[in-house]
């Protein structure tokens, strides 16, 4: 198996970091742009953390930092979804808070319990992480359930959206989600040794998600300028 190359992670991380800077400097509704920029930053942070993981696989601190980044994606995605569907406080506002609390527990578990992440192996452009079965099941439930709520919630939001700009934003969010979730699952199924690859594979395919988020930002900028 060829050795790990950091080039893909490095290029992806740089693009996502500049996407965050561009988003923060863009005109538009900050309640939409702020969670979008934070998603870009977390995606970039994971890529840089993976480079560190694969440069020093015996240092599990870098692996824990990688999980710190990806654990924030479900609550931030739900926060963005809520802002696109209904910015007013209500029942929907609970969703990102629930996943944020779960993410805090997961991250605390990772940093307190050394056995949560036993080792990492890097091959070609993918990092593989090894965990006890109980952690892998619980983390999978936390992350995949968050993505499922996000996808179904976005679909429901599309059905009820009256604002054409917000409806297109929701369509971009949904397309971005499908654009990295489905290929990631396909790769996991096709790999001979799928154990522990999903976080890395998903974060690499999340470049598709980032592209659709960037389209959302461009649309929000254009809408803000037209309404000035």
GULUMSE-868112 format. One record per residue (C-alpha): residue number from 1; x negated, y negated, z; residue in three letters. Coordinates in nm, 3 decimals, always signed. Layout:
NODE_nr_c1_c2_c3_rest
NODE_NUM_X_Y_Z_ALA
...
***
This chain:
NODE_nr_c1_c2_c3_rest
NODE_1_+0.000_+0.000_+0.000_UNK
NODE_2_-0.151_-0.341_-0.098_UNK
NODE_3_-0.245_-0.574_+0.187_UNK
NODE_4_-0.023_-0.863_+0.290_UNK
NODE_5_-0.038_-1.187_+0.089_UNK
NODE_6_+0.076_-1.506_+0.266_UNK
NODE_7_+0.132_-1.696_-0.061_UNK
NODE_8_+0.508_-1.638_-0.084_UNK
NODE_9_+0.565_-1.736_+0.280_UNK
NODE_10_+0.340_-2.041_+0.247_UNK
NODE_11_+0.507_-2.178_-0.067_UNK
NODE_12_+0.855_-2.105_+0.069_UNK
NODE_13_+0.776_-2.268_+0.402_UNK
NODE_14_+0.637_-2.583_+0.240_UNK
NODE_15_+0.943_-2.618_+0.014_UNK
NODE_16_+1.181_-2.569_+0.308_UNK
NODE_17_+0.990_-2.817_+0.524_UNK
NODE_18_+1.011_-3.085_+0.254_UNK
NODE_19_+1.380_-2.996_+0.214_UNK
NODE_20_+1.427_-3.083_+0.582_UNK
NODE_21_+1.243_-3.415_+0.545_UNK
NODE_22_+1.442_-3.502_+0.233_UNK
NODE_23_+1.770_-3.418_+0.411_UNK
NODE_24_+1.689_-3.627_+0.718_UNK
NODE_25_+1.605_-3.927_+0.499_UNK
NODE_26_+1.917_-3.892_+0.283_UNK
NODE_27_+2.225_-4.114_+0.308_UNK
NODE_28_+2.545_-3.939_+0.401_UNK
NODE_29_+2.737_-3.800_+0.696_UNK
NODE_30_+2.487_-3.718_+0.968_UNK
NODE_31_+2.719_-3.457_+1.119_UNK
NODE_32_+2.661_-3.258_+0.797_UNK
NODE_33_+2.301_-3.352_+0.722_UNK
NODE_34_+2.165_-3.291_+1.074_UNK
NODE_35_+2.250_-2.918_+1.101_UNK
NODE_36_+2.142_-2.873_+0.737_UNK
NODE_37_+1.801_-3.027_+0.810_UNK
NODE_38_+1.761_-2.810_+1.121_UNK
NODE_39_+1.836_-2.498_+0.916_UNK
NODE_40_+1.562_-2.599_+0.671_UNK
NODE_41_+1.321_-2.647_+0.962_UNK
NODE_42_+1.398_-2.308_+1.114_UNK
NODE_43_+1.359_-2.134_+0.778_UNK
NODE_44_+1.023_-2.307_+0.727_UNK
NODE_45_+0.919_-2.229_+1.083_UNK
NODE_46_+0.982_-1.859_+1.029_UNK
NODE_47_+0.765_-1.855_+0.716_UNK
NODE_48_+0.473_-2.017_+0.898_UNK
NODE_49_+0.523_-1.788_+1.197_UNK
NODE_50_+0.516_-1.483_+0.968_UNK
NODE_51_+0.182_-1.596_+0.826_UNK
NODE_52_+0.049_-1.617_+1.182_UNK
NODE_53_+0.200_-1.276_+1.265_UNK
NODE_54_+0.028_-1.112_+0.970_UNK
NODE_55_-0.301_-1.292_+1.034_UNK
NODE_56_-0.308_-1.162_+1.393_UNK
NODE_57_-0.063_-0.867_+1.419_UNK
NODE_58_-0.189_-0.774_+1.766_UNK
NODE_59_-0.084_-1.112_+1.907_UNK
NODE_60_+0.283_-1.057_+1.984_UNK
NODE_61_+0.330_-1.424_+2.077_UNK
NODE_62_+0.353_-1.506_+1.707_UNK
NODE_63_+0.615_-1.235_+1.659_UNK
NODE_64_+0.820_-1.379_+1.945_UNK
NODE_65_+0.794_-1.724_+1.786_UNK
NODE_66_+0.918_-1.578_+1.456_UNK
NODE_67_+1.225_-1.440_+1.635_UNK
NODE_68_+1.275_-1.776_+1.805_UNK
NODE_69_+1.319_-1.929_+1.459_UNK
NODE_70_+1.553_-1.675_+1.305_UNK
NODE_71_+1.768_-1.650_+1.619_UNK
NODE_72_+1.872_-2.012_+1.574_UNK
NODE_73_+2.010_-1.959_+1.224_UNK
NODE_74_+2.356_-1.816_+1.313_UNK
NODE_75_+2.449_-2.096_+1.558_UNK
NODE_76_+2.319_-2.367_+1.321_UNK
NODE_77_+2.505_-2.213_+1.027_UNK
NODE_78_+2.823_-2.204_+1.233_UNK
NODE_79_+2.769_-2.565_+1.343_UNK
NODE_80_+2.742_-2.671_+0.979_UNK
NODE_81_+3.051_-2.469_+0.887_UNK
NODE_82_+3.254_-2.630_+1.166_UNK
NODE_83_+3.149_-2.978_+1.051_UNK
NODE_84_+3.258_-2.898_+0.697_UNK
NODE_85_+3.594_-2.756_+0.804_UNK
NODE_86_+3.693_-2.976_+1.096_UNK
NODE_87_+3.466_-3.233_+1.262_UNK
NODE_88_+3.715_-3.284_+1.544_UNK
NODE_89_+3.662_-3.094_+1.865_UNK
NODE_90_+3.884_-2.789_+1.884_UNK
NODE_91_+3.881_-2.412_+1.890_UNK
NODE_92_+3.630_-2.390_+1.607_UNK
NODE_93_+3.374_-2.589_+1.806_UNK
NODE_94_+3.341_-2.292_+2.043_UNK
NODE_95_+3.189_-2.068_+1.775_UNK
NODE_96_+2.845_-2.229_+1.747_UNK
NODE_97_+2.830_-2.264_+2.127_UNK
NODE_98_+2.898_-1.892_+2.175_UNK
NODE_99_+2.624_-1.796_+1.929_UNK
NODE_100_+2.387_-2.055_+2.075_UNK
NODE_101_+2.432_-1.901_+2.420_UNK
NODE_102_+2.377_-1.553_+2.275_UNK
NODE_103_+2.064_-1.676_+2.093_UNK
NODE_104_+1.928_-1.821_+2.419_UNK
NODE_105_+1.981_-1.485_+2.593_UNK
NODE_106_+1.816_-1.295_+2.307_UNK
NODE_107_+1.516_-1.528_+2.298_UNK
NODE_108_+1.483_-1.516_+2.676_UNK
NODE_109_+1.490_-1.137_+2.660_UNK
NODE_110_+1.215_-1.136_+2.394_UNK
NODE_111_+0.983_-1.360_+2.596_UNK
NODE_112_+1.051_-1.200_+2.936_UNK
NODE_113_+1.044_-0.833_+2.833_UNK
NODE_114_+0.719_-0.739_+2.647_UNK
NODE_115_+0.871_-0.411_+2.526_UNK
NODE_116_+1.126_-0.591_+2.305_UNK
NODE_117_+0.869_-0.622_+2.027_UNK
NODE_118_+0.617_-0.340_+2.033_UNK
NODE_119_+0.421_-0.414_+1.713_UNK
NODE_120_+0.432_-0.567_+1.367_UNK
NODE_121_+0.299_-0.433_+1.037_UNK
NODE_122_+0.253_-0.649_+0.727_UNK
NODE_123_+0.257_-0.508_+0.372_UNK
NODE_124_+0.253_-0.697_+0.039_UNK
NODE_125_+0.481_-0.994_+0.128_UNK
NODE_126_+0.694_-0.837_+0.402_UNK
NODE_127_+0.643_-0.814_+0.777_UNK
NODE_128_+0.792_-0.516_+0.961_UNK
NODE_129_+0.881_-0.544_+1.329_UNK
NODE_130_+0.922_-0.249_+1.564_UNK
NODE_131_+1.154_-0.256_+1.868_UNK
NODE_132_+1.321_-0.022_+2.114_UNK
NODE_133_+1.653_+0.109_+1.967_UNK
NODE_134_+1.869_-0.080_+2.219_UNK
NODE_135_+1.714_-0.414_+2.125_UNK
NODE_136_+1.744_-0.344_+1.752_UNK
NODE_137_+2.115_-0.260_+1.788_UNK
NODE_138_+2.200_-0.561_+2.005_UNK
NODE_139_+1.999_-0.803_+1.793_UNK
NODE_140_+2.158_-0.664_+1.477_UNK
NODE_141_+2.505_-0.714_+1.626_UNK
NODE_142_+2.422_-1.072_+1.726_UNK
NODE_143_+2.275_-1.170_+1.390_UNK
NODE_144_+2.498_-0.980_+1.148_UNK
NODE_145_+2.816_-1.067_+1.340_UNK
NODE_146_+2.714_-1.434_+1.320_UNK
NODE_147_+2.671_-1.406_+0.943_UNK
NODE_148_+3.004_-1.226_+0.909_UNK
NODE_149_+3.190_-1.495_+1.106_UNK
NODE_150_+3.013_-1.758_+0.898_UNK
NODE_151_+3.114_-1.598_+0.567_UNK
NODE_152_+3.477_-1.532_+0.661_UNK
NODE_153_+3.504_-1.876_+0.823_UNK
NODE_154_+3.370_-2.043_+0.511_UNK
NODE_155_+3.623_-1.852_+0.300_UNK
NODE_156_+3.906_-1.967_+0.527_UNK
NODE_157_+3.773_-2.322_+0.512_UNK
NODE_158_+3.770_-2.314_+0.131_UNK
NODE_159_+4.134_-2.207_+0.128_UNK
NODE_160_+4.242_-2.503_+0.342_UNK
NODE_161_+4.002_-2.779_+0.234_UNK
NODE_162_+4.168_-3.086_+0.083_UNK
NODE_163_+3.860_-3.307_+0.046_UNK
NODE_164_+3.699_-3.208_-0.289_UNK
NODE_165_+3.346_-3.290_-0.168_UNK
NODE_166_+3.381_-3.081_+0.148_UNK
NODE_167_+3.533_-2.798_-0.057_UNK
NODE_168_+3.227_-2.799_-0.285_UNK
NODE_169_+3.001_-2.812_+0.022_UNK
NODE_170_+3.176_-2.503_+0.159_UNK
NODE_171_+3.138_-2.329_-0.177_UNK
NODE_172_+2.763_-2.406_-0.170_UNK
NODE_173_+2.736_-2.271_+0.184_UNK
NODE_174_+2.918_-1.951_+0.090_UNK
NODE_175_+2.717_-1.899_-0.230_UNK
NODE_176_+2.393_-1.951_-0.040_UNK
NODE_177_+2.491_-1.697_+0.223_UNK
NODE_178_+2.585_-1.434_-0.034_UNK
NODE_179_+2.270_-1.515_-0.229_UNK
NODE_180_+2.044_-1.397_+0.050_UNK
NODE_181_+2.254_-1.148_+0.248_UNK
NODE_182_+2.345_-0.915_-0.041_UNK
NODE_183_+1.995_-0.890_-0.197_UNK
NODE_184_+1.844_-0.838_+0.150_UNK
NODE_185_+2.074_-0.544_+0.220_UNK
NODE_186_+2.002_-0.400_-0.124_UNK
NODE_187_+1.626_-0.414_-0.064_UNK
NODE_188_+1.664_-0.251_+0.277_UNK
NODE_189_+1.861_+0.034_+0.120_UNK
NODE_190_+1.607_+0.084_-0.161_UNK
NODE_191_+1.291_+0.080_+0.053_UNK
NODE_192_+1.147_+0.414_+0.157_UNK
NODE_193_+1.065_+0.279_+0.504_UNK
NODE_194_+1.338_+0.026_+0.586_UNK
NODE_195_+1.283_+0.011_+0.961_UNK
NODE_196_+1.217_-0.341_+1.085_UNK
NODE_197_+1.207_-0.512_+0.744_UNK
NODE_198_+1.539_-0.697_+0.752_UNK
NODE_199_+1.427_-1.019_+0.933_UNK
NODE_200_+1.139_-1.072_+0.691_UNK
NODE_201_+1.334_-0.976_+0.378_UNK
NODE_202_+1.629_-1.195_+0.474_UNK
NODE_203_+1.410_-1.496_+0.546_UNK
NODE_204_+1.233_-1.462_+0.211_UNK
NODE_205_+1.563_-1.432_+0.023_UNK
NODE_206_+1.686_-1.727_+0.231_UNK
NODE_207_+1.508_-1.943_-0.026_UNK
NODE_208_+1.828_-1.888_-0.229_UNK
NODE_209_+2.025_-2.018_+0.070_UNK
NODE_210_+1.791_-2.318_+0.088_UNK
NODE_211_+1.850_-2.397_-0.281_UNK
NODE_212_+2.226_-2.409_-0.229_UNK
NODE_213_+2.183_-2.620_+0.084_UNK
NODE_214_+1.968_-2.858_-0.121_UNK
NODE_215_+2.251_-2.882_-0.377_UNK
NODE_216_+2.484_-2.964_-0.085_UNK
NODE_217_+2.248_-3.243_+0.027_UNK
NODE_218_+2.227_-3.390_-0.325_UNK
NODE_219_+2.606_-3.391_-0.348_UNK
NODE_220_+2.639_-3.557_-0.007_UNK
NODE_221_+2.387_-3.825_-0.111_UNK
NODE_222_+2.578_-3.895_-0.430_UNK
NODE_223_+2.911_-3.911_-0.246_UNK
NODE_224_+2.767_-4.153_+0.013_UNK
NODE_225_+2.635_-4.384_-0.256_UNK
NODE_226_+2.962_-4.378_-0.450_UNK
NODE_227_+3.153_-4.472_-0.134_UNK
NODE_228_+2.928_-4.766_-0.044_UNK
***
